[in-house]
Amino acid sequence: MVERFEVALNTPAGRLTTAIDVPTGLIPITAIVPVTRRLGEEAAGLEVQQAIAAGQTISCQMGCAACCRMLVPLSAPEAFALREYVEQLPTDRRTQLRQRMSATKDRLTREAVWDRLNDVAEASRPIPDEELDPINRAYYALRIPCPYLEDEMCSIYEARPAACRELLVTSPAELCQDLVQNPVTPLPVSMRIGSILGLVWGTLTNSPPRLIPLPMALEWAERHEEESRRTWPGSSLLDQVLDNMWRFLSQAFTNRRGASGKGQGGPGKDTDPRSHL
């Protein structure tokens, strides 16, 4: 059985209203991942509409995979969900993916990057940006295609991480060929879904939010398989997701109000980002 929730979120780009069905019983964290991503994509859709109305163009198109050489972070719930997705693929596809991931691991090991990524995935504390930046740069310098990339197309598009879904740019597409040297203009993201899911998982397990690099996500999820089997009431998981979304949206209103220099916006009668169930 499921319970339907009518959710309303006020975002800096407009009001998001939608209905969400959540199982009434105990569910694993992976069951809430699709719903959370959907809310993030609907919020992103509002940002796209606002950008187009302002005369901007979204440069990202099918077959453009320049950003698929970046190091993509996943939350623990996303890593578990990705493993579930891969496990249900036909055998030949799973074999191909495993072969590409093995080749990626071998290359990263030779370049002395794999162990650094593993340290990030298994960290017992939040890692500050100044420590992550050298790792991100070392990985990007190798220009290794994502192991899930096939003919410059994402082979797991429907299950791709939130970080991939959220990266849209309005600057010319050719600038994305070198994201270190070229100034690209990303579309604003009011809710970082990977971070939200990571915070929820950290609260549930009393652990620090984790960043799991995509190339090792399946391996990490397999090591932590027992944790993925834990269950919680569906409505409780949704409450935690929405609470963290409210926090992100509150910060987004504050940041954009500061950037515009205007005293408008922020939580209030018309811009209160809290969710109503």
C-alpha positions in Angstrom: 0.0 0.0 0.0 1.1 3.6 -0.6 0.2 6.9 0.8 -0.1 10.0 -1.4 1.4 13.3 -0.3 0.7 16.6 -2.0 3.9 18.5 -1.8 4.5 22.2 -2.4 7.9 23.8 -2.5 8.7 27.4 -3.2 12.0 27.7 -5.0 13.8 30.8 -6.2 12.7 29.9 -9.8 9.0 29.4 -8.9 6.6 27.2 -7.0 6.8 23.4 -7.4 3.7 21.4 -6.7 3.4 17.7 -7.1 1.9 14.5 -5.7 4.2 11.8 -4.3 3.3 8.2 -3.5 5.2 6.6 -0.7 4.8 3.0 0.6 3.2 2.9 4.0 5.4 0.2 5.4 9.1 -0.2 6.1 11.3 0.5 3.0 15.0 0.7 2.3 16.7 4.0 1.6 16.9 3.2 -2.1 13.1 3.3 -2.4 13.1 7.1 -1.7 15.8 7.9 -4.2 13.6 8.1 -7.4 11.1 10.4 -5.7 13.9 12.7 -4.4 15.5 12.9 -7.8 12.1 13.7 -9.4 11.7 16.6 -7.1 15.2 17.8 -7.9 14.5 17.5 -11.7 11.2 19.4 -11.3 13.0 22.2 -9.5 15.7 22.2 -12.2 12.9 22.5 -14.8 11.8 25.7 -13.2 15.3 27.0 -13.4 15.5 26.1 -17.1 12.2 27.9 -17.8 13.4 31.0 -16.0 16.7 31.0 -17.9 14.9 30.6 -21.3 12.5 33.4 -20.4 15.5 35.6 -19.7 16.8 34.9 -23.1 19.4 32.3 -22.2 20.0 29.0 -24.0 20.8 25.7 -22.4 23.9 24.4 -24.2 23.7 20.8 -23.0 22.4 18.5 -25.7 22.2 14.7 -26.3 25.6 13.4 -27.3 27.5 16.2 -25.5 29.7 14.3 -23.0 32.5 16.7 -22.2 31.4 16.7 -18.5 31.5 12.9 -18.4 35.3 13.2 -17.8 34.7 14.9 -14.4 34.8 13.1 -11.1 31.1 12.6 -10.2 30.2 12.2 -6.5 27.3 10.1 -5.2 25.6 9.8 -1.9 25.4 6.4 -0.2 21.7 6.0 -1.1 22.5 6.7 -4.8 25.4 4.2 -4.8 23.0 1.5 -3.4 20.4 2.4 -5.9 22.9 2.3 -8.8 24.0 -1.2 -7.7 20.3 -2.4 -7.7 19.9 -0.9 -11.2 23.0 -2.6 -12.6 22.1 -5.9 -11.0 18.8 -6.0 -12.9 20.4 -5.4 -16.3 20.8 -8.2 -18.8 23.9 -10.4 -18.2 25.7 -9.1 -21.3 25.3 -5.5 -20.4 26.4 -6.1 -16.8 29.5 -7.9 -18.1 30.4 -5.0 -20.4 29.9 -2.5 -17.6 32.0 -4.6 -15.2 34.8 -4.8 -17.8 34.9 -1.0 -18.3 34.9 -0.4 -14.6 37.7 -2.8 -14.1 39.7 -1.0 -16.9 39.0 2.3 -15.2 40.1 1.0 -11.8 43.4 -0.3 -13.4 44.1 3.1 -15.0 43.3 5.0 -11.8 45.5 2.6 -9.8 48.4 3.1 -12.2 48.0 6.9 -11.8 47.9 6.6 -8.0 44.4 8.1 -7.9 42.3 5.0 -6.9 43.5 4.8 -3.3 42.8 8.6 -2.9 39.3 8.1 -4.2 38.8 5.2 -1.8 39.9 7.3 1.1 37.2 9.8 0.2 34.6 7.1 0.0 35.5 5.6 3.4 36.2 8.9 5.2 35.0 9.1 8.8 34.6 12.8 8.6 33.3 15.4 6.1 36.1 16.3 3.7 36.6 20.0 3.2 36.7 21.4 -0.4 40.4 22.3 -0.1 41.2 18.6 0.3 38.9 17.5 -2.4 40.0 20.0 -5.1 43.4 18.4 -5.7 41.8 15.0 -6.1 39.2 16.4 -8.5 41.9 18.0 -10.6 44.1 14.9 -10.7 41.1 12.9 -11.9 40.0 15.4 -14.5 43.6 15.8 -15.8 43.4 12.1 -16.9 40.3 12.8 -19.1 39.0 9.3 -18.4 35.6 8.7 -19.9 32.9 7.7 -17.3 32.7 3.9 -17.3 29.0 4.2 -18.0 29.6 6.1 -21.2 28.9 4.3 -24.5 29.6 6.1 -27.8 29.5 9.4 -25.9 26.0 8.5 -24.5 25.1 7.7 -21.0 24.2 4.0 -20.8 22.4 4.4 -17.4 20.6 7.6 -18.2 17.5 6.8 -16.3 19.6 5.9 -13.2 22.3 8.5 -13.6 23.5 10.3 -10.4 21.8 13.6 -9.3 25.1 15.5 -9.8 24.9 14.6 -13.6 21.3 15.7 -13.8 22.0 19.0 -12.1 24.9 20.2 -14.3 23.5 22.4 -17.1 25.3 25.3 -18.6 24.2 28.4 -20.5 27.7 29.3 -21.7 28.9 28.0 -25.2 29.2 24.2 -25.4 32.8 24.4 -26.7 34.0 25.9 -23.4 33.1 22.6 -21.7 36.0 20.9 -23.5 38.3 22.3 -20.7 36.4 23.0 -17.6 39.5 24.0 -15.7 40.7 26.7 -18.1 37.4 28.0 -19.5 34.8 30.0 -17.6 31.5 28.1 -17.9 28.2 29.4 -16.6 26.2 26.7 -14.8 22.5 27.0 -14.3 21.8 27.7 -10.6 20.9 24.6 -8.5 18.7 25.4 -5.5 18.6 21.8 -4.2 21.7 19.5 -4.4 19.9 16.1 -4.3 23.0 14.1 -3.8 23.9 16.2 -0.7 20.3 16.0 0.6 20.3 12.2 0.3 23.7 12.1 1.9 22.5 14.2 4.8 19.5 11.9 5.3 21.7 8.8 5.3 24.1 10.4 7.7 21.2 11.1 10.1 19.7 7.7 9.8 23.0 5.9 10.4 24.7 8.4 12.7 27.6 8.8 10.2 29.1 11.7 8.4 27.8 12.5 4.9 29.7 10.5 2.4 30.9 11.4 -1.1 31.4 8.2 -3.2 33.2 8.7 -6.5 31.2 7.2 -9.3 34.0 4.9 -10.7 34.0 2.9 -7.4 30.3 3.3 -6.5 29.4 -0.4 -7.2 32.4 -1.7 -5.3 31.6 0.5 -2.4 27.9 -0.5 -2.4 28.9 -4.2 -2.4 31.2 -3.6 0.6 28.3 -2.0 2.5 25.6 -4.3 1.3 24.4 -5.1 4.8 23.8 -1.4 5.5 21.6 -1.1 2.4 19.2 -3.7 3.7 18.1 -1.5 6.7 14.5 -0.2 6.5 12.5 2.7 7.9 8.9 4.0 7.6 8.4 5.5 4.2 6.7 8.6 5.5 9.6 9.2 7.9 12.1 9.0 5.1 10.1 11.5 3.0 9.9 13.9 6.0 13.6 13.9 6.3 14.1 14.5 2.6 11.7 17.4 2.6 13.2 18.9 5.7 16.7 19.0 4.1 15.2 20.4 0.9 13.7 23.2 2.9 17.1 24.0 4.4 18.7 24.0 0.9 16.0 26.2 -0.5 16.2 28.6 2.4 19.9 29.0 1.8 19.3 29.4 -2.0 16.9 32.3 -1.3 19.4 33.9 1.0 22.3 33.6 -1.5 20.3 34.9 -4.5 18.9 37.8 -2.5 22.5 38.7 -1.5 23.7 38.3 -5.1 21.0 40.6 -6.5 21.4 43.2 -3.8 17.7 43.2 -3.3 15.8 42.9 -0.1 13.1 40.7 -1.6 12.7 36.9 -1.5 13.5 34.5 1.2 11.1 32.7 3.4 7.8 34.5 3.7 4.2 34.4 2.6 5.0 33.8 -1.1 8.5 32.4 -0.9 8.5 30.1 2.1 10.2 27.0 0.7 8.8 24.7 3.4 6.9 21.6 2.2 3.2 21.1 3.0 2.0 17.6 3.3 
